[in-house]
Amino acid sequence: MKKGTLRKSFEFTLVFFVIITSIFLLEYFKSAQIRLGIITCLTSFYIVSGVVYHYEQKNLKISQVMEYFAIGTMMFIILSAIYR
């Protein structure tokens, strides 16, 4: 396996692990403030990891940054509505 392929696999596994862990934490904690903090961290992690990934691939465009912000914002709104 190439070194780049191994790194990509690790990055995608990390993102998957963070999302799954966040879902479990959202189910575990019942405090609205803690849940909001988890959702904020998850959303920020999603946006930053996506932008960093494309930056490292040297194909980052402003449209991709805007897309990650838009999806992150929708994700924040939906999760905030579900986990009140």
DALIN-V413591 format. One record per residue. N is the residue number from 1. RES is the residue in three letters. SS is DSSP state (h for helix, s for strand, l for the rest). NEAR is the number of other ideal C-beta (glycine too) atoms within 12 Angstrom. Layout:
n=[N/N]
res=[RES/RES]
ss=[SS/SS]
near=[NEAR/NEAR]
This chain:
n=[1/2/3/4/5/6/7/8/9/10/11/12/13/14/15/16/17/18/19/20/21/22/23/24/25/26/27/28/29/30/31/32/33/34/35/36/37/38/39/40/41/42/43/44/45/46/47/48/49/50/51/52/53/54/55/56/57/58/59/60/61/62/63/64/65/66/67/68/69/70/71/72/73/74/75/76/77/78/79/80/81/82/83/84]
res=[MET/LYS/LYS/GLY/THR/LEU/ARG/LYS/SER/PHE/GLU/PHE/THR/LEU/VAL/PHE/PHE/VAL/ILE/ILE/THR/SER/ILE/PHE/LEU/LEU/GLU/TYR/PHE/LYS/SER/ALA/GLN/ILE/ARG/LEU/GLY/ILE/ILE/THR/CYS/LEU/THR/SER/PHE/TYR/ILE/VAL/SER/GLY/VAL/VAL/TYR/HIS/TYR/GLU/GLN/LYS/ASN/LEU/LYS/ILE/SER/GLN/VAL/MET/GLU/TYR/PHE/ALA/ILE/GLY/THR/MET/MET/PHE/ILE/ILE/LEU/SER/ALA/ILE/TYR/ARG]
ss=[l/l/h/h/h/h/h/h/h/h/h/h/h/h/h/h/h/h/h/h/h/h/h/h/h/h/h/h/l/l/l/h/h/h/h/h/h/h/h/h/h/h/h/h/h/h/h/h/h/h/h/h/h/h/h/h/l/l/l/l/l/h/h/h/h/h/h/h/h/h/h/h/h/h/h/h/h/h/h/h/h/h/l/l]
near=[9/8/9/12/11/12/16/17/15/17/23/17/15/19/23/17/17/23/24/15/18/29/21/14/22/27/16/14/18/13/14/14/13/18/26/20/21/30/32/23/24/32/30/23/28/31/28/21/27/28/26/20/25/21/16/15/16/8/12/18/14/11/13/20/21/16/19/28/21/18/19/27/20/17/27/27/16/16/28/21/13/14/28/15]
